[in-house]
């Protein structure tokens, strides 16, 4: 019986080490406007990432409710598959689907085939939620299907600009953990803070 208890404790520890969940509070103009929840789970040689963002904000005279879901899978430390859907005020706003076919990534943006990508992706936007991009200059945006330059601003602080929408994002890491992110839009800056 004692051996069974020891095995249970070891198994529980291993399972916890393979799964991770983080929640970020979103604020803008001094108000809480939503959350971003990110999950990571390893199983059978695959690493599964799930990100859900929900925000509700008034922009000038219009209320915007945004919901974004990103499912990303890595295999052998390379992006294997990604599906992103974004809804604004209950309507489909954008979608992207990407998968590795063994030779290149097949890409669909908003239901239309885009140019395939032949280079293997080892860093994407999803990973920025879980690891500091030390010595990495490029990331792949699952949402826009484009590569993004990462600029180190100072120790633990990095900036990206998405060429698909010119959105500037700044990432703040403490001991390798993403603790804060700023998303700069023309009308406001959204701050995400680790809870």
N, CA, C and O of each residue as an XYZ file, in Angstrom:
780
protein
N       0.823     -1.194      0.000
C       0.000      0.000      0.000
C       0.869      1.260      0.000
O       0.575      2.239     -0.686
N       1.946      1.208      0.787
C       2.851      2.358      0.857
C       3.475      2.628     -0.516
O       3.609      3.782     -0.923
N       3.855      1.570     -1.222
C       4.443      1.709     -2.557
C       3.443      2.344     -3.518
O       3.824      3.162     -4.356
N       2.177      1.978     -3.405
C       1.131      2.551     -4.252
C       0.996      4.056     -3.996
O       0.832      4.837     -4.934
N       1.066      4.456     -2.726
C       0.984      5.883     -2.377
C       2.176      6.647     -2.951
O       2.013      7.753     -3.467
N       3.380      6.061     -2.863
C       4.583      6.706     -3.410
C       4.465      6.853     -4.928
O       4.795      7.904     -5.477
N       4.000      5.813     -5.600
C       3.811      5.883     -7.052
C       2.786      6.955     -7.419
O       2.971      7.673     -8.402
N       1.713      7.071     -6.646
C       0.699      8.099     -6.906
C       1.300      9.501     -6.791
O       1.040     10.359     -7.634
N       2.097      9.731     -5.756
C       2.732     11.040     -5.565
C       3.686     11.343     -6.720
O       3.686     12.455     -7.248
N       4.496     10.361     -7.113
C       5.424     10.563     -8.234
C       4.651     10.845     -9.509
O       5.001     11.766    -10.247
N       3.603     10.071     -9.787
C       2.799     10.275    -11.000
C       2.158     11.656    -11.006
O       2.142     12.328    -12.038
N       1.621     12.092     -9.844
C       1.004     13.411     -9.752
C       2.012     14.510    -10.042
O       1.692     15.474    -10.737
N       3.231     14.378     -9.517
C       4.268     15.367     -9.754
C       4.631     15.432    -11.230
O       4.757     16.523    -11.786
N       4.800     14.285    -11.870
C       5.144     14.247    -13.296
C       4.038     14.887    -14.116
O       4.318     15.646    -15.044
N       2.789     14.593    -13.792
C       1.665     15.180    -14.529
C       1.663     16.698    -14.381
O       1.452     17.415    -15.359
N       1.899     17.198    -13.153
C       1.922     18.640    -12.946
C       3.056     19.288    -13.724
O       2.898     20.395    -14.239
N       4.185     18.624    -13.815
C       5.335     19.176    -14.520
C       5.065     19.256    -16.020
O       5.699     20.048    -16.717
N       4.145     18.459    -16.519
C       3.869     18.420    -17.942
C       2.712     19.338    -18.330
O       2.493     19.565    -19.520
N       1.968     19.871    -17.365
C       0.839     20.745    -17.643
C       1.074     22.101    -16.995
O       1.681     22.201    -15.929
N       0.586     23.131    -17.654
C       0.748     24.476    -17.123
C      -0.447     25.314    -17.554
O      -0.915     25.201    -18.686
N      -0.940     26.159    -16.645
C      -2.048     27.063    -16.957
C      -1.732     28.433    -16.364
O      -1.306     28.541    -15.214
N      -1.944     29.471    -17.158
C      -1.705     30.844    -16.717
C      -2.919     31.701    -17.081
O      -3.542     31.502    -18.124
N      -3.242     32.651    -16.211
C      -4.347     33.578    -16.477
C      -3.815     34.998    -16.397
O      -3.080     35.352    -15.475
N      -4.198     35.809    -17.382
C      -3.804     37.213    -17.436
C      -5.048     38.087    -17.386
O      -6.018     37.847    -18.104
N      -5.010     39.103    -16.531
C      -6.090     40.088    -16.458
C      -5.793     41.161    -17.493
O      -4.655     41.613    -17.620
N      -6.820     41.567    -18.231
C      -6.657     42.596    -19.256
C      -7.270     43.900    -18.754
O      -8.406     43.928    -18.281
N      -6.488     44.990    -18.869
C      -6.987     46.307    -18.485
C      -6.689     47.318    -19.586
O      -5.731     47.178    -20.347
N      -7.529     48.329    -19.645
C      -7.318     49.463    -20.562
C      -8.026     50.670    -19.965
O      -9.128     50.557    -19.427
N      -7.394     51.798    -20.063
C      -7.959     53.034    -19.545
C      -8.392     52.888    -18.083
O      -9.396     53.462    -17.660
N      -7.618     52.109    -17.320
C      -7.890     51.937    -15.901
C      -9.025     50.993    -15.556
O      -9.424     50.918    -14.393
N      -9.558     50.271    -16.534
C     -10.686     49.366    -16.280
C     -10.334     47.937    -16.674
O      -9.569     47.707    -17.611
N     -10.902     46.982    -15.942
C     -10.782     45.584    -16.328
C     -11.646     45.357    -17.565
O     -12.824     45.716    -17.581
N     -11.058     44.761    -18.597
C     -11.827     44.556    -19.827
C     -11.865     43.099    -20.270
O     -12.525     42.777    -21.258
N     -11.166     42.208    -19.556
C     -11.222     40.815    -19.962
C     -10.092     39.987    -19.409
O      -9.359     40.408    -18.514
N      -9.965     38.771    -19.975
C      -8.930     37.845    -19.551
C      -8.336     37.112    -20.750
O      -8.960     36.980    -21.802
N      -7.128     36.651    -20.552
C      -6.498     35.725    -21.479
C      -6.036     34.541    -20.641
O      -5.327     34.704    -19.647
N      -6.448     33.344    -21.058
C      -6.048     32.122    -20.366
C      -5.245     31.276    -21.332
O      -5.657     31.047    -22.469
N      -4.086     30.812    -20.864
C      -3.208     30.002    -21.710
C      -2.914     28.682    -20.992
O      -2.682     28.643    -19.784
N      -2.931     27.614    -21.772
C      -2.718     26.272    -21.234
C      -1.664     25.568    -22.073
O      -1.571     25.763    -23.285
N      -0.873     24.746    -21.397
C       0.149     23.943    -22.064
C       0.087     22.537    -21.472
O       0.045     22.363    -20.254
N       0.082     21.542    -22.351
C       0.035     20.160    -21.905
C       0.851     19.299    -22.857
O       0.722     19.419    -24.075
N       1.687     18.434    -22.306
C       2.504     17.525    -23.115
C       1.928     16.122    -23.027
O       1.549     15.649    -21.956
N       1.872     15.461    -24.196
C       1.364     14.084    -24.215
C       1.831     13.382    -25.480
O       1.667     13.898    -26.586
N       2.413     12.204    -25.308
C       2.809     11.337    -26.424
C       3.697     12.045    -27.455
O       3.525     11.844    -28.657
N       4.632     12.862    -27.000
C       5.565     13.523    -27.907
C       5.038     14.814    -28.530
O       5.746     15.468    -29.297
N       3.807     15.180    -28.206
C       3.220     16.424    -28.705
C       3.085     17.393    -27.538
O       2.900     16.980    -26.394
N       3.181     18.697    -27.841
C       2.911     19.724    -26.841
C       1.715     20.516    -27.359
O       1.755     21.095    -28.444
N       0.652     20.527    -26.557
C      -0.594     21.175    -26.933
C      -0.714     22.503    -26.199
O      -0.523     22.573    -24.985
N      -1.032     23.553    -26.944
C      -1.233     24.878    -26.373
C      -2.652     25.331    -26.714
O      -3.128     25.156    -27.836
N      -3.304     25.911    -25.727
C      -4.650     26.447    -25.931
C      -4.676     27.840    -25.324
O      -4.301     28.026    -24.167
N      -5.117     28.816    -26.105
C      -5.229     30.187    -25.621
C      -6.637     30.689    -25.887
O      -7.153     30.571    -26.999
N      -7.248     31.248    -24.859
C      -8.570     31.854    -25.027
C      -8.513     33.274    -24.485
O      -8.114     33.512    -23.345
N      -8.922     34.210    -25.334
C      -8.958     35.616    -24.956
C     -10.388     36.105    -25.078
O     -11.038     35.905    -26.104
N     -10.875     36.747    -24.026
C     -12.209     37.361    -24.038
C     -12.071     38.776    -23.524
O     -11.545     39.011    -22.436
N     -12.553     39.722    -24.328
C     -12.526     41.103    -23.851
C     -13.813     41.803    -24.252
O     -14.466     41.458    -25.237
N     -14.148     42.805    -23.441
C     -15.355     43.597    -23.643
C     -14.976     45.037    -23.325
O     -14.711     45.374    -22.171
N     -14.951     45.897    -24.366
C     -14.475     47.261    -24.170
C     -15.285     48.225    -25.037
O     -15.748     47.864    -26.119
N     -15.448     49.440    -24.552
C     -16.085     50.497    -25.341
C     -15.003     51.298    -26.046
O     -14.122     51.869    -25.403
N     -15.075     51.337    -27.373
C     -14.144     52.126    -28.178
C     -14.911     53.290    -28.782
O     -15.718     53.122    -29.696
N     -14.643     54.463    -28.255
C     -15.346     55.675    -28.656
C     -16.841     55.467    -28.488
O     -17.329     55.514    -27.358
N     -17.585     55.240    -29.551
C     -19.040     55.090    -29.446
C     -19.502     53.657    -29.681
O     -20.703     53.393    -29.735
N     -18.556     52.730    -29.820
C     -18.915     51.353    -30.132
C     -18.384     50.387    -29.079
O     -17.231     50.472    -28.656
N     -19.242     49.481    -28.671
C     -18.848     48.429    -27.744
C     -18.296     47.253    -28.552
O     -18.903     46.821    -29.531
N     -17.147     46.745    -28.132
C     -16.515     45.628    -28.831
C     -16.380     44.462    -27.863
O     -15.769     44.581    -26.801
N     -16.966     43.328    -28.254
C     -16.780     42.071    -27.524
C     -15.981     41.164    -28.435
O     -16.440     40.788    -29.514
N     -14.779     40.813    -27.996
C     -13.895     39.994    -28.802
C     -13.640     38.676    -28.085
O     -13.410     38.637    -26.876
N     -13.687     37.604    -28.858
C     -13.354     36.277    -28.347
C     -12.389     35.643    -29.338
O     -12.667     35.580    -30.535
N     -11.259     35.178    -28.833
C     -10.242     34.561    -29.681
C      -9.843     33.221    -29.090
O      -9.601     33.109    -27.888
N      -9.776     32.209    -29.936
C      -9.335     30.880    -29.510
C      -8.201     30.435    -30.421
O      -8.308     30.498    -31.645
N      -7.115     29.985    -29.807
C      -5.946     29.517    -30.541
C      -5.581     28.129    -30.030
O      -5.273     27.962    -28.849
N      -5.611     27.148    -30.897
C      -5.148     25.795    -30.595
C      -3.886     25.554    -31.412
O      -3.927     25.573    -32.643
N      -2.778     25.330    -30.738
C      -1.498     25.126    -31.417
C      -0.858     23.845    -30.904
O      -0.899     23.555    -29.709
N      -0.270     23.085    -31.815
C       0.402     21.838    -31.455
C       1.838     21.884    -31.962
O       2.094     22.255    -33.107
N       2.769     21.504    -31.096
C       4.177     21.377    -31.462
C       4.569     19.902    -31.396
O       4.087     19.157    -30.543
N       5.447     19.496    -32.306
C       5.996     18.144    -32.317
C       7.486     18.269    -32.607
O       7.874     18.963    -33.547
N       8.321     17.615    -31.821
C       9.780     17.693    -31.973
C      10.265     19.143    -31.982
O      11.126     19.507    -32.782
N       9.721     19.955    -31.105
C      10.087     21.362    -30.919
C       9.837     22.221    -32.154
O      10.478     23.257    -32.333
N       8.908     21.793    -33.005
C       8.536     22.581    -34.190
C       7.011     22.661    -34.272
O       6.298     21.738    -33.877
N       6.539     23.780    -34.790
C       5.100     23.962    -34.979
C       4.584     22.870    -35.905
O       5.128     22.649    -36.987
N       3.540     22.198    -35.475
C       2.961     21.102    -36.247
C       1.596     21.497    -36.828
O       1.297     21.211    -37.988
N       0.773     22.162    -35.999
C      -0.565     22.536    -36.442
C      -1.059     23.706    -35.606
O      -0.727     23.824    -34.426
N      -1.857     24.572    -36.227
C      -2.430     25.703    -35.508
C      -3.778     26.076    -36.109
O      -3.944     26.103    -37.329
N      -4.737     26.362    -35.234
C      -6.054     26.858    -35.637
C      -6.396     28.042    -34.762
O      -6.383     27.943    -33.535
N      -6.706     29.174    -35.397
C      -7.060     30.394    -34.679
C      -8.388     30.910    -35.223
O      -8.575     31.021    -36.435
N      -9.309     31.225    -34.311
C     -10.572     31.865    -34.717
C     -10.788     33.090    -33.834
O     -10.536     33.067    -32.629
N     -11.263     34.159    -34.469
C     -11.540     35.403    -33.754
C     -12.965     35.837    -34.094
O     -13.342     35.925    -35.262
N     -13.746     36.107    -33.050
C     -15.100     36.640    -33.233
C     -15.166     38.019    -32.613
O     -14.615     38.256    -31.538
N     -15.842     38.927    -33.295
C     -16.075     40.265    -32.777
C     -17.580     40.493    -32.769
O     -18.246     40.374    -33.797
N     -18.099     40.819    -31.605
C     -19.534     41.034    -31.414
C     -20.363     39.870    -31.955
O     -21.413     40.072    -32.565
N     -19.876     38.651    -31.723
C     -20.602     37.444    -32.110
C     -20.463     37.032    -33.562
O     -21.026     36.016    -33.968
N     -19.725     37.798    -34.355
C     -19.532     37.482    -35.769
C     -18.095     37.057    -36.046
O     -17.155     37.573    -35.441
N     -17.936     36.110    -36.968
C     -16.599     35.672    -37.344
C     -15.820     36.851    -37.909
O     -16.257     37.490    -38.867
N     -14.677     37.135    -37.320
C     -13.845     38.246    -37.765
C     -12.675     37.756    -38.612
O     -12.362     38.335    -39.653
N     -12.027     36.671    -38.150
C     -10.902     36.115    -38.899
C     -10.623     34.690    -38.433
O     -11.021     34.271    -37.346
N      -9.923     33.970    -39.299
C      -9.510     32.615    -38.933
C      -8.229     32.279    -39.683
O      -7.959     32.802    -40.764
N      -7.460     31.402    -39.081
C      -6.268     30.903    -39.758
C      -6.072     29.440    -39.372
O      -6.324     29.034    -38.237
N      -5.623     28.676    -40.335
C      -5.368     27.250    -40.138
C      -4.037     26.940    -40.799
O      -3.776     27.350    -41.931
N      -3.206     26.215    -40.078
C      -1.879     25.896    -40.576
C      -1.541     24.474    -40.134
O      -1.808     24.097    -38.993
N      -0.956     23.687    -41.036
C      -0.471     22.369    -40.626
C       0.736     21.966    -41.470
O       0.856     22.337    -42.638
N       1.620     21.201    -40.846
C       2.830     20.695    -41.490
C       2.456     19.420    -42.234
O       1.930     18.486    -41.629
N       2.722     19.365    -43.547
C       2.366     18.177    -44.330
C       3.562     17.242    -44.543
O       3.470     16.280    -45.306
N       4.663     17.520    -43.881
C       5.870     16.705    -44.020
C       6.945     17.405    -44.830
O       8.124     17.073    -44.714
N       6.546     18.382    -45.661
C       7.483     19.143    -46.482
C       7.374     20.648    -46.269
O       8.363     21.375    -46.369
N       6.173     21.100    -45.978
C       5.917     22.535    -45.812
C       4.619     22.721    -45.035
O       3.857     21.778    -44.820
N       4.393     23.961    -44.622
C       3.145     24.289    -43.939
C       2.105     24.696    -44.972
O       2.352     25.549    -45.824
N       0.939     24.072    -44.880
C      -0.206     24.484    -45.677
C      -0.949     25.524    -44.843
O      -1.211     25.301    -43.661
N      -1.288     26.651    -45.453
C      -1.865     27.780    -44.729
C      -3.196     28.184    -45.348
O      -3.324     28.274    -46.569
N      -4.185     28.426    -44.489
C      -5.461     29.002    -44.914
C      -5.752     30.186    -44.023
O      -5.740     30.072    -42.798
N      -6.013     31.327    -44.642
C      -6.378     32.537    -43.915
C      -7.784     32.922    -44.338
O      -8.049     33.119    -45.523
N      -8.678     33.028    -43.376
C     -10.084     33.343    -43.648
C     -10.676     32.431    -44.719
O     -11.422     32.885    -45.587
N     -10.343     31.151    -44.655
C     -10.898     30.147    -45.553
C     -10.247     30.061    -46.916
O     -10.610     29.203    -47.721
N      -9.284     30.940    -47.191
C      -8.613     30.942    -48.500
C      -7.177     30.444    -48.355
O      -6.467     30.813    -47.420
N      -6.769     29.604    -49.294
C      -5.387     29.102    -49.270
C      -4.409     30.243    -49.464
O      -4.593     31.107    -50.322
N      -3.370     30.229    -48.655
C      -2.301     31.228    -48.761
C      -1.031     30.503    -49.191
O      -1.001     29.275    -49.261
N       0.010     31.267    -49.478
C       1.274     30.660    -49.881
C       1.785     29.730    -48.796
O       1.804     30.096    -47.621
N       2.202     28.518    -49.186
C       2.778     27.604    -48.195
C       4.088     28.163    -47.642
O       4.744     28.987    -48.278
N       4.450     27.705    -46.465
C       5.685     28.138    -45.810
C       6.602     26.928    -45.740
O       6.240     25.893    -45.181
N       7.793     27.066    -46.312
C       8.694     25.911    -46.393
C       9.651     25.796    -45.215
O      10.161     24.708    -44.949
N       9.909     26.892    -44.501
C      10.852     26.808    -43.386
C      10.142     26.350    -42.116
O       9.010     26.747    -41.837
N      10.829     25.511    -41.359
C      10.292     24.973    -40.125
C      10.186     26.080    -39.081
O      11.117     26.870    -38.921
N       9.065     26.144    -38.372
C       8.819     27.169    -37.356
C       9.126     26.592    -35.980
O       8.519     25.606    -35.562
N      10.074     27.214    -35.277
C      10.437     26.780    -33.926
C       9.987     27.760    -32.851
O      10.061     27.451    -31.661
N       9.521     28.939    -33.259
C       9.030     29.942    -32.304
C       7.802     30.608    -32.913
O       7.838     31.117    -34.033
N       6.717     30.590    -32.147
C       5.500     31.263    -32.597
C       4.948     32.101    -31.451
O       5.420     32.028    -30.317
N       3.944     32.892    -31.775
C       3.339     33.763    -30.771
C       2.866     33.017    -29.542
O       2.976     33.523    -28.425
N       2.345     31.825    -29.735
C       1.880     31.026    -28.605
C       3.007     30.748    -27.624
O       2.801     30.826    -26.413
N       4.195     30.425    -28.123
C       5.315     30.105    -27.237
C       5.770     31.308    -26.423
O       6.328     31.150    -25.337
N       5.532     32.520    -26.946
C       5.925     33.717    -26.201
C       5.209     33.798    -24.854
O       5.688     34.465    -23.937
N       4.051     33.114    -24.728
C       3.351     33.071    -23.442
C       4.051     32.172    -22.431
O       3.804     32.288    -21.230
N       4.915     31.284    -22.893
C       5.515     30.287    -22.014
C       7.029     30.328    -21.933
O       7.612     29.708    -21.044
N       7.681     31.043    -22.840
C       9.140     31.107    -22.758
C       9.663     32.439    -23.271
O       9.173     32.991    -24.257
N      10.659     32.929    -22.578
C      11.320     34.175    -22.972
C      12.121     33.919    -24.241
O      12.848     32.929    -24.323
N      11.996     34.805    -25.238
C      12.682     34.572    -26.520
C      14.142     35.018    -26.522
O      14.555     35.809    -27.371
N      14.910     34.514    -25.580
C      16.331     34.871    -25.516
C      17.018     34.405    -26.791
O      16.840     33.265    -27.219
N      17.799     35.284    -27.391
C      18.570     34.980    -28.605
C      17.697     34.564    -29.791
O      18.180     33.874    -30.689
N      16.442     34.963    -29.814
C      15.536     34.665    -30.934
C      15.105     35.989    -31.544
O      14.651     36.887    -30.835
N      15.246     36.109    -32.854
C      14.919     37.365    -33.524
C      13.617     37.307    -34.317
O      13.117     38.345    -34.751
N      13.057     36.107    -34.516
C      11.868     35.969    -35.351
C      10.861     35.034    -34.701
O      11.227     34.010    -34.124
N       9.597     35.397    -34.803
C       8.509     34.561    -34.324
C       7.472     34.471    -35.433
O       7.403     35.342    -36.300
N       6.670     33.420    -35.402
C       5.616     33.252    -36.404
C       4.275     33.551    -35.748
O       3.965     33.020    -34.682
N       3.485     34.401    -36.388
C       2.150     34.723    -35.890
C       1.155     33.716    -36.446
O       0.900     33.685    -37.650
N       0.591     32.888    -35.561
C      -0.405     31.927    -36.001
C      -1.643     32.639    -36.552
O      -2.283     32.140    -37.478
N      -1.979     33.790    -35.994
C      -3.187     34.518    -36.405
C      -3.066     35.122    -37.801
O      -4.001     35.030    -38.597
N      -1.919     35.744    -38.107
C      -1.777     36.416    -39.406
C      -1.053     35.576    -40.443
O      -1.072     35.905    -41.629
N      -0.410     34.486    -40.008
C       0.321     33.634    -40.945
C       1.589     34.270    -41.467
O       2.030     33.961    -42.574
N       2.185     35.162    -40.677
C       3.392     35.867    -41.102
C       4.468     35.789    -40.016
O       4.186     35.567    -38.838
N       5.709     35.980    -40.463
C       6.819     36.035    -39.518
C       6.926     37.447    -38.961
O       6.681     38.428    -39.663
N       7.292     37.530    -37.699
C       7.357     38.796    -36.975
C       8.762     38.931    -36.385
O       9.323     37.966    -35.867
N       9.312     40.119    -36.469
C      10.619     40.390    -35.877
C      10.460     40.639    -34.378
O       9.570     41.371    -33.946
N      11.341     40.016    -33.599
C      11.382     40.236    -32.149
C      12.587     41.116    -31.864
O      13.710     40.796    -32.252
N      12.340     42.230    -31.181
C      13.436     43.131    -30.809
C      13.567     43.156    -29.294
O      12.600     43.411    -28.577
N      14.770     42.888    -28.820
C      15.023     42.983    -27.385
C      15.220     44.451    -27.050
O      16.107     45.099    -27.604
N      14.396     44.984    -26.144
C      14.481     46.389    -25.756
C      15.443     46.588    -24.583
O      16.201     47.557    -24.542
N      15.397     45.659    -23.642
C      16.318     45.621    -22.509
C      16.137     44.260    -21.864
O      15.337     43.453    -22.336
N      16.870     43.995    -20.791
C      16.810     42.684    -20.151
C      15.362     42.349    -19.764
O      14.729     43.077    -19.000
N      14.852     41.233    -20.305
C      13.511     40.761    -19.984
C      12.384     41.470    -20.704
O      11.218     41.185    -20.430
N      12.690     42.395    -21.627
C      11.650     43.146    -22.346
C      11.868     43.018    -23.853
O      12.963     43.272    -24.355
N      10.807     42.618    -24.573
C      10.884     42.374    -26.018
C       9.694     43.043    -26.689
O       8.645     43.246    -26.078
N       9.884     43.382    -27.972
C       8.814     44.036    -28.728
C       8.651     43.372    -30.086
O       9.628     42.983    -30.726
N       7.401     43.248    -30.514
C       7.094     42.734    -31.847
C       6.139     43.701    -32.527
O       5.388     44.420    -31.868
N       6.179     43.711    -33.855
C       5.201     44.464    -34.652
C       4.667     43.499    -35.692
O       5.420     42.985    -36.519
N       3.365     43.254    -35.650
C       2.734     42.328    -36.583
C       2.540     43.040    -37.919
O       1.801     44.022    -37.988
N       3.197     42.560    -38.994
C       3.057     43.228    -40.292
C       1.648     43.116    -40.869
O       1.289     43.868    -41.775
N       0.849     42.183    -40.351
C      -0.517     42.023    -40.853
C      -1.442     43.142    -40.420
O      -2.386     43.483    -41.133
N      -1.174     43.722    -39.241
C      -2.070     44.772    -38.742
C      -1.325     45.920    -38.057
O      -1.957     46.797    -37.468
N      -0.005     45.926    -38.125
C       0.852     46.953    -37.518
C       0.685     47.063    -36.000
O       1.065     48.073    -35.407
N       0.122     46.036    -35.374
C      -0.065     46.059    -33.925
C       1.277     45.821    -33.246
O       1.979     44.856    -33.547
N       1.620     46.711    -32.331
C       2.869     46.605    -31.581
C       2.565     45.945    -30.242
O       1.622     46.319    -29.546
N       3.391     44.947    -29.895
C       3.223     44.257    -28.619
C       4.543     44.268    -27.870
O       5.607     44.090    -28.463
N       4.468     44.476    -26.582
C       5.653     44.475    -25.742
C       5.463     43.410    -24.655
O       4.430     43.356    -23.989
N       6.491     42.564    -24.496
C       6.459     41.436    -23.566
C       7.456     41.677    -22.439
O       8.597     42.065    -22.689
N       7.028     41.447    -21.201
C       7.870     41.636    -20.023
C       8.016     40.298    -19.297
O       7.019     39.685    -18.914
N       9.248     39.851    -19.110
C       9.525     38.572    -18.463
C      10.284     38.797    -17.164
O      11.168     39.649    -17.079
N       9.920     38.016    -16.158
C      10.652     37.985    -14.897
C      11.072     36.546    -14.661
O      10.229     35.658    -14.532
N      12.374     36.318    -14.605
C      12.927     34.966    -14.437
C      12.349     34.010    -15.480
O      12.021     32.866    -15.166
N      12.227     34.481    -16.716
C      11.773     33.651    -17.823
C      10.275     33.497    -17.951
O       9.809     32.864    -18.899
N       9.493     34.059    -17.021
C       8.031     33.941    -17.038
C       7.421     35.244    -17.543
O       7.784     36.327    -17.083
N       6.491     35.131    -18.495
C       5.784     36.312    -18.994
C       4.876     36.834    -17.887
O       3.922     36.166    -17.489
N       5.179     38.024    -17.396
C       4.391     38.605    -16.306
C       3.488     39.732    -16.776
O       2.503     40.062    -16.118
N       3.829     40.328    -17.926
C       3.036     41.447    -18.427
C       3.213     41.551    -19.930
O       4.273     41.240    -20.474
N       2.145     41.998    -20.593
C       2.188     42.231    -22.031
C       1.389     43.501    -22.311
O       0.350     43.741    -21.695
N       1.879     44.301    -23.236
C       1.152     45.501    -23.662
C       0.860     45.383    -25.154
O       1.758     45.141    -25.960
N      -0.411     45.557    -25.506
C      -0.844     45.521    -26.896
C      -1.245     46.948    -27.254
O      -2.200     47.496    -26.703
N      -0.500     47.540    -28.186
C      -0.743     48.944    -28.529
C      -1.585     49.044    -29.794
O      -1.152     48.675    -30.886
N      -2.797     49.551    -29.614
C      -3.711     49.838    -30.720
C      -3.749     51.351    -30.910
O      -3.380     52.097    -30.003
N      -4.186     51.806    -32.069
C      -4.257     53.258    -32.275
C      -5.136     53.973    -31.247
O      -4.854     55.117    -30.888
N      -6.204     53.311    -30.764
C      -7.130     53.969    -29.853
C      -6.805     53.767    -28.375
O      -7.180     54.590    -27.540
N      -6.106     52.672    -28.045
C      -5.800     52.422    -26.646
C      -4.710     51.357    -26.535
O      -4.412     50.632    -27.484
N      -4.131     51.294    -25.342
C      -3.163     50.258    -25.025
C      -3.815     49.299    -24.046
O      -4.361     49.713    -23.023
N      -3.753     48.007    -24.371
C      -4.297     46.978    -23.493
C      -3.118     46.341    -22.762
O      -2.131     45.940    -23.378
N      -3.240     46.256    -21.435
C      -2.208     45.640    -20.618
C      -2.723     44.320    -20.069
O      -3.814     44.250    -19.502
N      -1.926     43.275    -20.245
C      -2.248     41.958    -19.697
C      -1.277     41.690    -18.577
O      -0.063     41.769    -18.770
N      -1.800     41.371    -17.395
C      -0.967     41.137    -16.212
C      -1.227     39.750    -15.668
O      -2.377     39.341    -15.502
N      -0.152     39.027    -15.391
C      -0.250     37.680    -14.860
C      -0.950     37.707    -13.506
O      -0.626     38.526    -12.647
N      -1.900     36.817    -13.325
C      -2.642     36.712    -12.055
C      -2.038     35.660    -11.167
O      -2.526     35.431    -10.061
